[in-house]
Amino acid sequence: MTYALISVSDKTGIVEFAQRLQQRGVRIISTGGTQKALNDAGVTTIPIDEWTGFPEMMDGRVKTLHPKIHGGLLARRDVAQHQEQAEVHRIAMIDYVVVNLYPFKETILQTDVTLAQAIEQIDIGGPSMLRSAAKNFASVTAIVDPNDYDSVIEQVTASGTTTPDLRQKLAAKVFRHTAHYDAMIAAYLTENAGQETQTITGELKQVLRYGENPQQQAYFYQAPIPTPFSIAAAQQLHGKELSYNNIKDADAALRIIREFTEPCAVALKHMNPCGVGTGATIEAAFAHCYDADPVSIFGGIVVCNRPVTAALAEKLHQIFLEIVIAPSFEEDALAILTQKQNLRLLTVDFSQTAANEPEVVSVLGGFLVQDEDQTEADMNVANWQIVTERQPNESQLEALLLAWKVVKHVKSNAIVIADRHQTLGIGAGQMNRVGAARIALEQARARNIDLSQAVLASDAFFPMSDTVELAAEYGIKAIVQPGGSIKDAEVIATADAHQMVMLTTGIRHFRH
């Protein structure tokens, strides 16, 4: 006699699957709501308490944790001693286990769910049965995904059983599934207890065409608990499928724009901003963003923190862009932008930009985890220290804050030149700070503007005064930097000698 144990929370396709098993002589053991659904559909079942000879108890917490279940799953068919012991204890072999788990994720996503409610949705018997069946995949078929019902039935119909290859693949899926399930529970309880240990898991969102280069395979995973303000939760309205590089760049752009509450537009290429602009309207903000670097924006990403209007869409339509991200697009704006078949248009929920997720970076043999660089203290100029004799004016303070918000997101070593409305020059990822400053200053000077009205921000302290000297040569009159160098006194003295304003934040923003 062949037996299948069926106990599912997600009942998609389960009645048809059980019927088809029963048509092939498989007897069905079942529990609770699954048993009722099958019985109502005319499928004959064996109640779990009849199978075990032991009643369900403790509000259903104990029903399948029994030797007649796990013995029937774990007993090796090729080991005589196992079979003899099973016969002595009247344990029948179970050849199929069809189980999916209590809806823990769906429960904790509900508003105002309590810890007690979440705990009641931690499945114990389900994972135990699945793991027992999957361990013994040499003989037992373990099914956790309704999408696998058809392939199982096809093989049972063709040969009376499943192949070893399919059973092993299904077993691997079981262990991935239970590991993911346990990781969600661990993460939830860890956060609820205020502990710091990280349990990281993800759900496959998309198999990408390739990675950074065509020879690299890549996959996009999303966190099981969605972060509304994220590229993973973005809604794509139009355009080609996102690529690996698109996703990384879009994520970097979102991290920058959440620094701003006023209308703001960010243009980004290769993980670095090429232009950031603010204004009284989103159209004015984008005009400043575009003016910041009208060359590098070509083929880049633009993100706006206000809805895209038709007037803005007309401007965006004139540029070759990979992606435009915004809270929403006006109907007329969509009509304009969707004329470009490949332009990706995404909406993101800008109402919840403050989420702080751990950042995970792979290294050979392991991975690094750190908190996001989301600080509030140094994003308020009132918390900065004026270290020079010269005092900043209001316009300089506005420009310094804009530059400081941006330099935080530029690859180190990083220098940003800006005025109160836009970036003017960005030096990114250089091996020495004066090199980054020279790139940013040259880019700013090429605009043929008076740099005495511009400011400079550095993501980390000046190890010596050479960058300050260089800035003075270009006419810069105000600088913000973290401070903390052993040569701070020399650096400040140099700024004073050039009648410059210098403020220190006390917080650095390396980004590698």
N, C-alpha and C positions, 0 to 999 in steps of 0.2 A: 504494500500500500504506500502511495506517495502522499505526503502532506505538505501543505503550505500554511504558514502562519501570517495572517494579514491584520495589521493594526495601524491605521493611518489617520493623521490629522487632515491632510490635504486629500480629499476623496476624488480628485479629478481622475476620471477614467477607471476607477477601482472596480466598479460594478462589472463593466464589460470585461476587464482583465480577469476577475474572479470567475465569471461565467465561462470564459474560454478555457481557464485552467480546469474547471469542473467538467467541462465537456471532454477533457482528455484524461479523466479519471483521477484528478487530484482532489483530495478532500481538504476542506478549508477549516482551519482553526481561527477563531477571531475573538475580538474583545469589544465591549462597550458600544460606542456610537458606530464603529465600523461594522460590527456584527448586525446591528439593527438595519443599517443601510443595505447590507447584503441580503439579509432575510427579507426585507421589504421588496427587494428586486427578485426574489425567488431563488436565491442562492442558499443552499443548505450549508449550515455551519456547525462546528463543534464549539460550544462556549468554552472559554479559557478555564473556568473553574471546574468544568466537567473533565477537561483534559488533565489538569493537574491534581484533581481531587481535593482542591484547597480553595476556599472562597476568596474572592477579591475582598480586600480589607483596607482600613485606614484611608477612606475616601478615594480608593483606587490607587493609592501610592504603592501598594504591594499586590501584584496580580501575576506578573510574568517572571518575577525573580524566583524561579523554582527549578529544581533538578530535572523535572520532566520536560521543561522547556530547554534549558541550557545543555542538559545532557544530550537531548535530541539534536541540538545544533553542533555541539563540539565533538561528539563521538566520532572517531575516525572509522570510516567504513572498512579500511584495509588492516585494521589492528584487531585481532581476534579477541584480545582481552577486553577491549572497549565494548565490543558487541556482546560478549558474554555478560559483562556487568550491566549493560543496558537491558538484556533479557531478564536478568535476575530482578532488577528493579522496575521492570515493566515500562521501560522508556522507549518509545517509538522514535524513529529517525524523522526529522523534519528537513525537507529538501529545499524549500523555498521560504524565504522571509521577506515580506513586503511591509516595510515600516517607514513612515516619515514622522517627524518629531513634533512635540508640542510647540505652538507658535510663540517662542520666547521673544524673538525679534519684534514681531508684530505687537506683542504686549507692551514691551518697553518703549515702543514708539508712540503709544497712546499718551494723551495729555494727562498729567497728574496721576500716572500709575504709581502705586505704592510698592515698597520693597516686598511686602508680603504677597501682593498680586504677582509680581515678577517671579518670585521664588516658586509659586505654584505652577508656573509654566516652564520649570526646569525638568526636562524629561530624564528619567533614570532608566526605566525598563526598556524604552525604545533604543537608546544607544547601546545598552547592554546586549540586547538581542542582535542588533546589527553587527556589533563587533564580534560576537560569538560566531555568527554566520559567516562574516567576512574572513575571520581567521581560518575557518574550515572551508575556504572556497574550493578546495579540491573536490568537495562533494556537495556543498550547499550554495545555492544561488541567493545572494543578498541584493535586494532591490530597494533603493532609497529615492529614486527619481522616477516620477510617472512617465517621463520621456523614454524610459527604457522598457516599458511594458511591451511594446510591439516587437522589439528585437528578441525578447525572451519568448514570447508566444510563437514567433516565427520558428525559432529553433526547436521548441517543444513540439510544435506541429510537425516539423520535418523529421525529427529523430527521437522524439520522446523525452529529450532532456536538453540541457544547455551544454555548450562546449566549454572546456577548461579555459580557453582564451577569454570568452565572454565573462565567465565567473570571476576570473582574476581582475579584469577591467572593472567589473561592478564592485568587487571588493575594494579596489583602490579608491573608487568613488565614495564608497561608504566611509573609509577612514578619512578622506578629505572632508567629507560632510560633517562627521562627528567632531573632527578637530576644529573645524570652523565654528560649529555650534558651541563647543566648549570654550573656545576663545572669546566668543561674544559674551558668554556668561561670566567668564573670568574678568573681562574688561569692565563689564557693568558692575560687578560686585567690588572690584578693585577701586573703581571711581567712587562708588557709593561709600566705601570705607575710608576714602581719603588717602589711599596708598599710592605709591609711585611706580610700582613694577608695571611694565608694559606687556600686554598681550596683543599681538598684532595679527590681524587676519583681514582678508578682503574677498570680494565677490567679483568674478570675472565679468566685466562690463563689455569688453570688446577685444577681439583678436585683431591686431593692427596689421596693416599691409606690410610694414617693416618697421625697424627701429630708427635710430639716428641715421643709418645708412641702409641701402637696399639689401646688403648681405646679412643684416641683423634681424632676427625674428623678435617681435615685441607683443606685449599684452597690456591691456588697461584694466586694472582692478580698482574697484571702488570700496570705500569703507562700508561695512554692513549697516551702520547707523548713519544715514545721510547727513552731510553738512550742506545746508541750503546754499550758502555762498561759496560755491566751488565749481570747478570745471566738471567734476564728476556728476554734479546735480544739474548742470546747465541743460537747457532745452534748445536743441538745434532746429531752427526754423527753415534753413535753406543751405544749400551748398554741398560740397563734397564731404566725404567721411573725414573726420579728424585724423591727423597723423600723429605719430609719437612726438615729433618736434612741435607740432601745433599745440598739443596738450601741455607740454612743458612751458612753452612760451605763454600760452593763455593763463596758466596758473601763475606765472611770474607777474603778468600784467594785473591780475586780480589782487595779488598781494600788495602791489604799489597803490592801486586806486583806492583801496580801503583806508589809506592814510588820510584821505581828503573827504570833507563833508560838503564843501562848496562845489559848484559845478566844475568838473575836472575831466580832462581827456588825457589818456596815456597811449603813446605809440611805443611799440616794443619790437626788438629784433634780437634773436639769439640770446634770450634770457636777460638782456639789458635794455633799459629804456633808451629810446633815442630822442624822445620828446615828451615833456609833461607840461600841460598848460591849464590854467584856471581862469575863470572869468565870471561875470555876472550872469551869463547864460551859457548853456552847453555849446552853442554855436561859437560864442566868443572864446570859450575854453579850448575848443578844437582848433580855432584859428591860431591861438598861441602855441598849441601842441604841434601843429603842422609847421608853423614858422620856426620852431625850435630846431628842426632838422628836416627840411623838405626832401633831402636826398635819401637818408637812411630809412625813412618811413616806407619807401617802395618795397613791396613784398612783405610788409610787417603786419602786426596786429594792432588794432585800435580798440580800446575799451573806454566807455563813457559811463559816468555814474548818474546820468539823467536819460530819460527816454530819447531815442533818436527821432528827430523831427524831419519833415520833408526838406527843410532848408539845409539841415546838416547832411542829410542823405545825398543831396546834390553835390556837396563838397566831397564826401567820401567816394561817391561814384566816379569821380574824376581821377582817383588814385588806384593803382593796383595794390590791393590788400588781400591777405589770406583770410582774416577773420575780423568781424566787428562784434563786440560784446556790449550789451547794454541791459538795463532793467526791462526795457520794452522798446518796440518800434511802432511808430504811428503807421496807420494803414498806407498812407501815401508814401512814407519812407520805404516800406517794404516793396511797394510797387516799383520804386526807383532802383533799389539795391538788388532785387531779385532778377533784374535784367542780366546781371553777371551770373552765369550758371554755376560757377565754381566757388563764388564768394560764400564763405560760411558765416551765417548769422546766428548768434547765440543769445539767449536771454538767461540772466542769473538773478536770483533773489538778493537784492541789495539791502533788504531790511534786517539781515542778520550777518553783519560783516565781522563780528568780534570773536567768532569761534577760534579757540586756540587748540590746534591739533598737534600731536607730536610729529616732528619731521624725521623721516626714516631714510637713510642713505646706505646703500650697499657698499661693502668693501670686500676684498678677497677673503673668504673664510668667515664672514660675519656681516654685521651691519651696525650702524651707529643710530642712536635715537637721541633727539634733543627737543626741548620746547621750542616753539616758534619764537622768533625775535619780535615779540609784541610788547613793547614797553609804553607806558603812558607818561612817566615822569619827564622824559627828555623831549616829549612832543609838545611841551608848553614852555615858551621862552621865559616865562616868569621863574622857571626852575634853573635857568642857565646862569652861569657866573660871567660877569664882564671882568676880564683880567687885564685890559689895557687902560691907559689914561683916557683915551678917546671913547666917548659914549655913542651907542648906536642910535640912529633916528628911527621913526616908525616904519618908514619904507624899507630900511635895511633889515629890520627885525622880521618883516613879512617875507622878504626875499630869503633871509637866512633860514626861516622855518620851512619854506618850500624846498630849498636846497637840501636841508637836513632830512626831510621826509623821503626825498628821492635817493640821496646817496646811500641810505640804509639798504636799498634794494639793488645797488650796482655792485658787480663783482669786484672784490678787492684785488689790489689796492684801488680805491675809488675816490675820484674827485668830481664834484659837480659845481658848475658855474651857473648862476641863475639871477633873475630879477624877481620882482614880486608877482609876476604873472606866468613865468615860463622858465624852463631850463634853457641855457644858452650854449653850454658845452659840457660834455660828459667824457671823462677818462676812466676806462674800466679795465680791470684785470691785469694791471701792469705789475712787473716784478719789483718796481720801486715807486715810491709815492711821487717823487718829482717827475717821473716819466708820465704817470697818470695825469698830473697837474698840467704838464706841457701839452698833452693831447687836448685836454678840456679847454685850456686857455687859447690854444691856436684855433680850435673850432669856434670859440666865442669871438675872437678877434676877426676872424674871417667874415663876420657879420657886419663889420664896419660900424660898430656902435661904440659909445663911450663906456668903457668897462669900469670907470670910476663909480658908475651907478649899479654895478653888478657885485655879487658876493660869491664867496667860495666856501664849499663844505667838504670836509674830509671825513671819511668813515672811521679813521683811527688817528691817534695822535701823530704829531710830527716828531720823528726821531732826532731831527736837527732843523736848523732854520732855513735850509736851502729852498724848500717849497714856498715859504713865506717871501723870501727874496725874489723868487720867480714871479709870484703873484703880484708883488709890488711893481716889477718891471712892466707888467701888463696893465697896471692902473687899478687893480683890485683894492678896495678900501675897507672891506669887512669880511671876516672869516669866522666860521664856527667849526669846532673840532672837539673831540672828547677831552683832551688834556691827559696828563698822567705820565708824560715822558720825563726821564731824568734830566732832559735839557729844556724843560718847560720855561724856566727863567730866561734862557737864551732866546727861545722862540718868541716869548712875549716881548722881550727887549727889542728884538728885530721888528716886531709889529709896531711898537711904540716909535722906533726910529723912523718908520715910514708913515707915521701918523695914521695907522690903521686901527680899525676896531677888531677886537678878537673876543669871542665868547667861547666858553667851554661847557660841555654838557655833562661830563662825568661818566658817560656811557658810550662805548664804542659799538660799531655795527659791521664787523667783518662779515663778508658773505663769500664763501668759496664755491 
